[in-house]
């Protein structure tokens, strides 16, 4: 059986993941920064988020992470699927 961590390891080796620094630890995560339409379509805003293996990282609302030299604060955290992955929505500081 393939574990979620194995998939993240393969994605990291393929260069598909981004290093995320949390405290003294660095975890490779799927970082996304898609544009989101706000104000009834009058403006665009970035909706930053990361997906990560739950066994390697535990995040809570208010935590601070660093991605690509920029600091972000966690504003929401949810489990994905069976709980082996997490998704955190971020606000750039």
N, CA, C and O atoms as CSV, one atom per row, in Angstrom:
chain,resi,resn,atom,element,x,y,z
A,1,UNK,N,N,0.835,-1.182,0.000
A,1,UNK,CA,C,0.000,0.000,0.000
A,1,UNK,C,C,0.883,1.251,0.000
A,1,UNK,O,O,1.842,1.335,0.768
A,2,UNK,N,N,0.566,2.204,-0.845
A,2,UNK,CA,C,1.323,3.434,-0.953
A,2,UNK,C,C,0.812,4.426,0.086
A,2,UNK,O,O,-0.392,4.656,0.203
A,3,UNK,N,N,1.740,5.009,0.836
A,3,UNK,CA,C,1.376,5.996,1.845
A,3,UNK,C,C,1.409,7.389,1.219
A,3,UNK,O,O,2.105,7.620,0.231
A,4,UNK,N,N,0.653,8.306,1.801
A,4,UNK,CA,C,0.643,9.688,1.328
A,4,UNK,C,C,2.042,10.281,1.368
A,4,UNK,O,O,2.427,11.031,0.471
A,5,UNK,N,N,2.808,9.948,2.406
A,5,UNK,CA,C,4.170,10.459,2.528
A,5,UNK,C,C,5.033,10.024,1.348
A,5,UNK,O,O,5.890,10.782,0.894
A,6,UNK,N,N,4.810,8.797,0.845
A,6,UNK,CA,C,5.558,8.317,-0.321
A,6,UNK,C,C,5.241,9.154,-1.561
A,6,UNK,O,O,6.130,9.449,-2.360
A,7,UNK,N,N,3.981,9.530,-1.716
A,7,UNK,CA,C,3.592,10.369,-2.854
A,7,UNK,C,C,4.230,11.753,-2.757
A,7,UNK,O,O,4.699,12.297,-3.757
A,8,UNK,N,N,4.245,12.318,-1.553
A,8,UNK,CA,C,4.890,13.619,-1.369
A,8,UNK,C,C,6.393,13.528,-1.610
A,8,UNK,O,O,6.984,14.450,-2.171
A,9,UNK,N,N,7.020,12.422,-1.191
A,9,UNK,CA,C,8.453,12.235,-1.452
A,9,UNK,C,C,8.737,12.194,-2.951
A,9,UNK,O,O,9.699,12.800,-3.421
A,10,UNK,N,N,7.892,11.473,-3.706
A,10,UNK,CA,C,8.071,11.382,-5.157
A,10,UNK,C,C,7.859,12.747,-5.806
A,10,UNK,O,O,8.603,13.131,-6.708
A,11,UNK,N,N,6.852,13.475,-5.352
A,11,UNK,CA,C,6.588,14.810,-5.896
A,11,UNK,C,C,7.737,15.764,-5.590
A,11,UNK,O,O,8.082,16.611,-6.415
A,12,UNK,N,N,8.329,15.629,-4.407
A,12,UNK,CA,C,9.485,16.463,-4.051
A,12,UNK,C,C,10.666,16.170,-4.966
A,12,UNK,O,O,11.315,17.092,-5.460
A,13,UNK,N,N,10.947,14.890,-5.194
A,13,UNK,CA,C,12.064,14.522,-6.077
A,13,UNK,C,C,11.847,15.021,-7.497
A,13,UNK,O,O,12.809,15.314,-8.207
A,14,UNK,N,N,10.573,15.122,-7.920
A,14,UNK,CA,C,10.256,15.605,-9.261
A,14,UNK,C,C,10.237,17.130,-9.335
A,14,UNK,O,O,10.027,17.700,-10.406
A,15,UNK,N,N,10.457,17.788,-8.198
A,15,UNK,CA,C,10.489,19.245,-8.181
A,15,UNK,C,C,9.124,19.909,-8.182
A,15,UNK,O,O,8.999,21.073,-8.562
A,16,UNK,N,N,8.099,19.178,-7.759
A,16,UNK,CA,C,6.735,19.699,-7.790
A,16,UNK,C,C,6.301,20.379,-6.495
A,16,UNK,O,O,5.235,20.993,-6.449
A,17,UNK,N,N,7.108,20.278,-5.448
A,17,UNK,CA,C,6.720,20.830,-4.153
A,17,UNK,C,C,7.600,22.018,-3.768
A,17,UNK,O,O,8.679,22.226,-4.323
A,18,UNK,N,N,7.112,22.776,-2.816
A,18,UNK,CA,C,7.790,23.980,-2.345
A,18,UNK,C,C,8.193,23.793,-0.891
A,18,UNK,O,O,7.381,23.324,-0.094
A,19,UNK,N,N,9.432,24.147,-0.517
A,19,UNK,CA,C,9.808,24.045,0.891
A,19,UNK,C,C,9.065,25.095,1.727
A,19,UNK,O,O,9.024,26.274,1.377
A,20,UNK,N,N,8.488,24.641,2.824
A,20,UNK,CA,C,7.772,25.513,3.751
A,20,UNK,C,C,8.466,25.398,5.101
A,20,UNK,O,O,8.620,24.300,5.636
A,21,UNK,N,N,8.882,26.534,5.649
A,21,UNK,CA,C,9.581,26.555,6.931
A,21,UNK,C,C,8.567,26.854,8.032
A,21,UNK,O,O,7.855,27.857,7.997
A,22,UNK,N,N,8.528,25.949,9.011
A,22,UNK,CA,C,7.653,26.108,10.167
A,22,UNK,C,C,8.530,25.932,11.402
A,22,UNK,O,O,8.940,24.817,11.723
A,23,UNK,N,N,8.814,27.020,12.084
A,23,UNK,CA,C,9.752,26.952,13.208
A,23,UNK,C,C,11.125,26.568,12.692
A,23,UNK,O,O,11.670,27.226,11.806
A,24,UNK,N,N,11.687,25.494,13.251
A,24,UNK,CA,C,13.003,25.016,12.822
A,24,UNK,C,C,12.905,23.934,11.755
A,24,UNK,O,O,13.927,23.488,11.234
A,25,UNK,N,N,11.694,23.505,11.422
A,25,UNK,CA,C,11.494,22.407,10.473
A,25,UNK,C,C,11.174,22.934,9.082
A,25,UNK,O,O,10.565,23.993,8.928
A,26,UNK,N,N,11.597,22.177,8.069
A,26,UNK,CA,C,11.239,22.457,6.681
A,26,UNK,C,C,10.498,21.246,6.137
A,26,UNK,O,O,11.006,20.125,6.182
A,27,UNK,N,N,9.297,21.477,5.623
A,27,UNK,CA,C,8.458,20.417,5.061
A,27,UNK,C,C,8.108,20.816,3.639
A,27,UNK,O,O,7.746,21.965,3.385
A,28,UNK,N,N,8.214,19.877,2.714
A,28,UNK,CA,C,7.870,20.162,1.322
A,28,UNK,C,C,6.358,19.985,1.146
A,28,UNK,O,O,5.793,18.937,1.460
A,29,UNK,N,N,5.720,21.051,0.630
A,29,UNK,CA,C,4.272,21.098,0.514
A,29,UNK,C,C,3.869,21.543,-0.886
A,29,UNK,O,O,4.680,22.079,-1.642
A,30,UNK,N,N,2.613,21.311,-1.215
A,30,UNK,CA,C,2.046,21.817,-2.464
A,30,UNK,C,C,1.517,23.215,-2.171
A,30,UNK,O,O,0.482,23.364,-1.520
A,31,UNK,N,N,2.221,24.240,-2.647
A,31,UNK,CA,C,1.848,25.636,-2.409
A,31,UNK,C,C,1.047,26.140,-3.590
A,31,UNK,O,O,1.438,25.947,-4.741
A,32,UNK,N,N,-0.064,26.781,-3.309
A,32,UNK,CA,C,-0.918,27.334,-4.353
A,32,UNK,C,C,-1.215,28.798,-4.037
A,32,UNK,O,O,-1.383,29.172,-2.876
A,33,UNK,N,N,-1.277,29.612,-5.074
A,33,UNK,CA,C,-1.609,31.026,-4.912
A,33,UNK,C,C,-2.534,31.458,-6.051
A,33,UNK,O,O,-2.188,32.360,-6.814
A,34,UNK,N,N,-3.708,30.827,-6.176
A,34,UNK,CA,C,-4.607,31.181,-7.281
A,34,UNK,C,C,-5.302,32.523,-7.037
A,34,UNK,O,O,-5.515,32.931,-5.896
A,35,UNK,N,N,-5.642,33.184,-8.115
A,35,UNK,CA,C,-6.420,34.417,-8.017
A,35,UNK,C,C,-7.875,34.055,-7.747
A,35,UNK,O,O,-8.400,33.086,-8.297
A,36,UNK,N,N,-8.517,34.845,-6.895
A,36,UNK,CA,C,-9.915,34.646,-6.555
A,36,UNK,C,C,-10.640,35.965,-6.823
A,36,UNK,O,O,-10.150,37.034,-6.458
A,37,UNK,N,N,-11.803,35.886,-7.459
A,37,UNK,CA,C,-12.585,37.080,-7.737
A,37,UNK,C,C,-13.300,37.515,-6.457
A,37,UNK,O,O,-13.945,36.706,-5.789
A,38,UNK,N,N,-13.177,38.802,-6.123
A,38,UNK,CA,C,-13.829,39.352,-4.931
A,38,UNK,C,C,-14.608,40.614,-5.321
A,38,UNK,O,O,-14.505,41.093,-6.450
A,39,UNK,N,N,-15.368,41.130,-4.393
A,39,UNK,CA,C,-16.159,42.352,-4.599
A,39,UNK,C,C,-17.061,42.236,-5.826
A,39,UNK,O,O,-17.122,43.131,-6.668
A,40,UNK,N,N,-17.759,41.099,-5.897
A,40,UNK,CA,C,-18.713,40.851,-6.984
A,40,UNK,C,C,-18.075,40.984,-8.360
A,40,UNK,O,O,-18.677,41.512,-9.295
A,41,UNK,N,N,-16.826,40.486,-8.466
A,41,UNK,CA,C,-16.129,40.467,-9.745
A,41,UNK,C,C,-15.370,41.734,-10.086
A,41,UNK,O,O,-14.841,41.850,-11.191
A,42,UNK,N,N,-15.301,42.674,-9.182
A,42,UNK,CA,C,-14.624,43.933,-9.461
A,42,UNK,C,C,-13.128,43.897,-9.199
A,42,UNK,O,O,-12.398,44.782,-9.646
A,43,UNK,N,N,-12.662,42.878,-8.476
A,43,UNK,CA,C,-11.238,42.822,-8.135
A,43,UNK,C,C,-10.796,41.366,-8.012
A,43,UNK,O,O,-11.612,40.451,-7.892
A,44,UNK,N,N,-9.468,41.184,-8.045
A,44,UNK,CA,C,-8.870,39.870,-7.833
A,44,UNK,C,C,-8.076,39.884,-6.540
A,44,UNK,O,O,-7.489,40.901,-6.170
A,45,UNK,N,N,-8.061,38.768,-5.867
A,45,UNK,CA,C,-7.292,38.617,-4.638
A,45,UNK,C,C,-6.607,37.261,-4.672
A,45,UNK,O,O,-7.115,36.321,-5.284
A,46,UNK,N,N,-5.468,37.156,-4.025
A,46,UNK,CA,C,-4.771,35.876,-3.951
A,46,UNK,C,C,-5.340,35.044,-2.811
A,46,UNK,O,O,-5.633,35.568,-1.737
A,47,UNK,N,N,-5.494,33.745,-3.050
A,47,UNK,CA,C,-5.973,32.817,-2.036
A,47,UNK,C,C,-4.861,31.794,-1.800
A,47,UNK,O,O,-4.851,30.731,-2.420
A,48,UNK,N,N,-3.928,32.115,-0.908
A,48,UNK,CA,C,-2.763,31.268,-0.656
A,48,UNK,C,C,-3.167,30.042,0.159
A,48,UNK,O,O,-3.963,30.140,1.093
A,49,UNK,N,N,-2.604,28.877,-0.208
A,49,UNK,CA,C,-2.842,27.675,0.590
A,49,UNK,C,C,-1.727,26.663,0.355
A,49,UNK,O,O,-1.017,26.700,-0.650
A,50,UNK,N,N,-1.601,25.756,1.326
A,50,UNK,CA,C,-0.652,24.647,1.186
A,50,UNK,C,C,-1.370,23.340,1.516
A,50,UNK,O,O,-2.241,23.289,2.385
A,51,UNK,N,N,-0.984,22.294,0.803
A,51,UNK,CA,C,-1.399,20.930,1.116
A,51,UNK,C,C,-0.150,20.202,1.594
A,51,UNK,O,O,0.936,20.403,1.051
A,52,UNK,N,N,-0.302,19.355,2.612
A,52,UNK,CA,C,0.860,18.722,3.228
A,52,UNK,C,C,0.467,17.391,3.862
A,52,UNK,O,O,-0.703,17.178,4.180
A,53,UNK,N,N,1.449,16.483,4.049
A,53,UNK,CA,C,1.158,15.233,4.749
A,53,UNK,C,C,0.987,15.506,6.246
A,53,UNK,O,O,1.870,16.085,6.878
A,54,UNK,N,N,-0.130,15.096,6.800
A,54,UNK,CA,C,-0.451,15.375,8.205
A,54,UNK,C,C,0.549,14.732,9.170
A,54,UNK,O,O,0.721,15.219,10.287
A,55,UNK,N,N,1.204,13.658,8.760
A,55,UNK,CA,C,2.176,12.995,9.631
A,55,UNK,C,C,3.454,13.823,9.797
A,55,UNK,O,O,4.212,13.602,10.741
A,56,UNK,N,N,3.695,14.766,8.897
A,56,UNK,CA,C,4.937,15.548,8.936
A,56,UNK,C,C,4.758,16.976,9.446
A,56,UNK,O,O,5.741,17.653,9.749
A,57,UNK,N,N,3.518,17.435,9.543
A,57,UNK,CA,C,3.297,18.823,9.901
A,57,UNK,C,C,1.952,18.968,10.598
A,57,UNK,O,O,0.946,18.422,10.144
A,58,UNK,N,N,1.940,19.692,11.684
A,58,UNK,CA,C,0.708,20.018,12.389
A,58,UNK,C,C,0.613,21.535,12.463
A,58,UNK,O,O,1.489,22.195,13.021
A,59,UNK,N,N,-0.442,22.074,11.904
A,59,UNK,CA,C,-0.637,23.517,11.899
A,59,UNK,C,C,-1.932,23.870,12.617
A,59,UNK,O,O,-2.864,23.068,12.681
A,60,UNK,N,N,-1.972,25.082,13.156
A,60,UNK,CA,C,-3.165,25.604,13.808
A,60,UNK,C,C,-3.368,27.039,13.362
A,60,UNK,O,O,-2.426,27.707,12.935
A,61,UNK,N,N,-4.590,27.506,13.462
A,61,UNK,CA,C,-4.899,28.890,13.115
A,61,UNK,C,C,-4.016,29.813,13.950
A,61,UNK,O,O,-3.906,29.656,15.166
A,62,UNK,N,N,-3.391,30.775,13.280
A,62,UNK,CA,C,-2.504,31.722,13.944
A,62,UNK,C,C,-1.027,31.393,13.812
A,62,UNK,O,O,-0.181,32.257,14.047
A,63,UNK,N,N,-0.698,30.148,13.436
A,63,UNK,CA,C,0.701,29.783,13.224
A,63,UNK,C,C,1.283,30.597,12.073
A,63,UNK,O,O,0.554,31.066,11.199
A,64,UNK,N,N,2.597,30.758,12.083
A,64,UNK,CA,C,3.297,31.477,11.020
A,64,UNK,C,C,4.186,30.495,10.267
A,64,UNK,O,O,4.879,29.678,10.873
A,65,UNK,N,N,4.159,30.586,8.926
A,65,UNK,CA,C,5.005,29.755,8.074
A,65,UNK,C,C,5.737,30.676,7.096
A,65,UNK,O,O,5.329,31.816,6.872
A,66,UNK,N,N,6.817,30.166,6.525
A,66,UNK,CA,C,7.580,30.925,5.534
A,66,UNK,C,C,7.660,30.115,4.250
A,66,UNK,O,O,8.037,28.943,4.254
A,67,UNK,N,N,7.294,30.772,3.145
A,67,UNK,CA,C,7.329,30.135,1.828
A,67,UNK,C,C,8.039,31.083,0.875
A,67,UNK,O,O,7.590,32.211,0.671
A,68,UNK,N,N,9.130,30.640,0.300
A,68,UNK,CA,C,9.857,31.453,-0.666
A,68,UNK,C,C,10.313,32.794,-0.116
A,68,UNK,O,O,10.334,33.791,-0.838
A,69,UNK,N,N,10.679,32.821,1.166
A,69,UNK,CA,C,11.158,34.050,1.778
A,69,UNK,C,C,10.064,34.990,2.261
A,69,UNK,O,O,10.364,36.061,2.789
A,70,UNK,N,N,8.807,34.613,2.093
A,70,UNK,CA,C,7.681,35.432,2.533
A,70,UNK,C,C,6.991,34.749,3.714
A,70,UNK,O,O,6.866,33.525,3.753
A,71,UNK,N,N,6.547,35.559,4.671
A,71,UNK,CA,C,5.858,35.033,5.848
A,71,UNK,C,C,4.349,35.048,5.636
A,71,UNK,O,O,3.792,35.979,5.054
A,72,UNK,N,N,3.708,33.995,6.124
A,72,UNK,CA,C,2.254,33.855,6.035
A,72,UNK,C,C,1.720,33.419,7.391
A,72,UNK,O,O,2.405,32.746,8.160
A,73,UNK,N,N,0.482,33.816,7.667
A,73,UNK,CA,C,-0.184,33.366,8.882
A,73,UNK,C,C,-1.303,32.405,8.483
A,73,UNK,O,O,-2.039,32.662,7.531
A,74,UNK,N,N,-1.426,31.310,9.209
A,74,UNK,CA,C,-2.458,30.315,8.945
A,74,UNK,C,C,-3.801,30.880,9.401
A,74,UNK,O,O,-3.946,31.312,10.545
A,75,UNK,N,N,-4.797,30.873,8.484
A,75,UNK,CA,C,-6.114,31.392,8.854
A,75,UNK,C,C,-7.180,30.318,8.929
A,75,UNK,O,O,-8.247,30.550,9.497
A,76,UNK,N,N,-6.914,29.129,8.360
A,76,UNK,CA,C,-7.845,28.005,8.450
A,76,UNK,C,C,-7.082,26.728,8.146
A,76,UNK,O,O,-6.171,26.723,7.317
A,77,UNK,N,N,-7.454,25.644,8.817
A,77,UNK,CA,C,-6.820,24.340,8.602
A,77,UNK,C,C,-7.921,23.288,8.519
A,77,UNK,O,O,-8.860,23.292,9.315
A,78,UNK,N,N,-7.793,22.389,7.545
A,78,UNK,CA,C,-8.770,21.300,7.405
A,78,UNK,C,C,-8.053,20.022,6.995
A,78,UNK,O,O,-7.009,20.053,6.344
A,79,UNK,N,N,-8.641,18.898,7.394
A,79,UNK,CA,C,-8.143,17.589,6.966
A,79,UNK,C,C,-8.702,17.305,5.572
A,79,UNK,O,O,-9.827,17.684,5.249
A,80,UNK,N,N,-7.895,16.632,4.759
A,80,UNK,CA,C,-8.320,16.244,3.419
A,80,UNK,C,C,-8.532,14.735,3.402
A,80,UNK,O,O,-7.735,13.979,3.957
A,81,UNK,N,N,-9.606,14.309,2.764
A,81,UNK,CA,C,-9.875,12.884,2.593
A,81,UNK,C,C,-9.958,12.133,3.900
A,81,UNK,O,O,-10.791,12.444,4.750
A,82,UNK,N,N,-9.089,11.136,4.066
A,82,UNK,CA,C,-9.108,10.298,5.274
A,82,UNK,C,C,-8.316,10.904,6.424
A,82,UNK,O,O,-8.132,10.252,7.452
A,83,UNK,N,N,-7.847,12.127,6.271
A,83,UNK,CA,C,-7.100,12.801,7.323
A,83,UNK,C,C,-5.600,12.644,7.222
A,83,UNK,O,O,-4.870,13.165,8.065
A,84,UNK,N,N,-5.120,11.938,6.210
A,84,UNK,CA,C,-3.679,11.757,6.056
A,84,UNK,C,C,-3.009,12.979,5.432
A,84,UNK,O,O,-1.783,13.086,5.427
A,85,UNK,N,N,-3.818,13.898,4.906
A,85,UNK,CA,C,-3.309,15.158,4.370
A,85,UNK,C,C,-4.027,16.311,5.048
A,85,UNK,O,O,-5.163,16.180,5.504
A,86,UNK,N,N,-3.335,17.447,5.104
A,86,UNK,CA,C,-3.938,18.659,5.627
A,86,UNK,C,C,-3.889,19.751,4.590
A,86,UNK,O,O,-3.046,19.743,3.694
A,87,UNK,N,N,-4.813,20.700,4.723
A,87,UNK,CA,C,-4.804,21.877,3.850
A,87,UNK,C,C,-4.935,23.099,4.743
A,87,UNK,O,O,-5.821,23.169,5.596
A,88,UNK,N,N,-4.042,24.063,4.538
A,88,UNK,CA,C,-4.052,25.286,5.328
A,88,UNK,C,C,-4.174,26.474,4.395
A,88,UNK,O,O,-3.439,26.581,3.414
A,89,UNK,N,N,-5.111,27.372,4.704
A,89,UNK,CA,C,-5.258,28.619,3.974
A,89,UNK,C,C,-4.439,29.667,4.690
A,89,UNK,O,O,-4.427,29.731,5.919
A,90,UNK,N,N,-3.752,30.489,3.912
A,90,UNK,CA,C,-2.756,31.425,4.475
A,90,UNK,C,C,-3.069,32.867,4.096
A,90,UNK,O,O,-3.691,33.145,3.071
A,91,UNK,N,N,-2.614,33.780,4.961
A,91,UNK,CA,C,-2.668,35.214,4.690
A,91,UNK,C,C,-1.248,35.733,4.710
A,91,UNK,O,O,-0.504,35.477,5.656
A,92,UNK,N,N,-0.867,36.460,3.676
A,92,UNK,CA,C,0.502,36.971,3.597
A,92,UNK,C,C,0.690,38.130,4.599
A,92,UNK,O,O,-0.142,39.032,4.698
A,93,UNK,N,N,1.798,38.070,5.324
A,93,UNK,CA,C,2.083,39.111,6.313
A,93,UNK,C,C,2.996,40.173,5.734
A,93,UNK,O,O,3.345,41.131,6.424
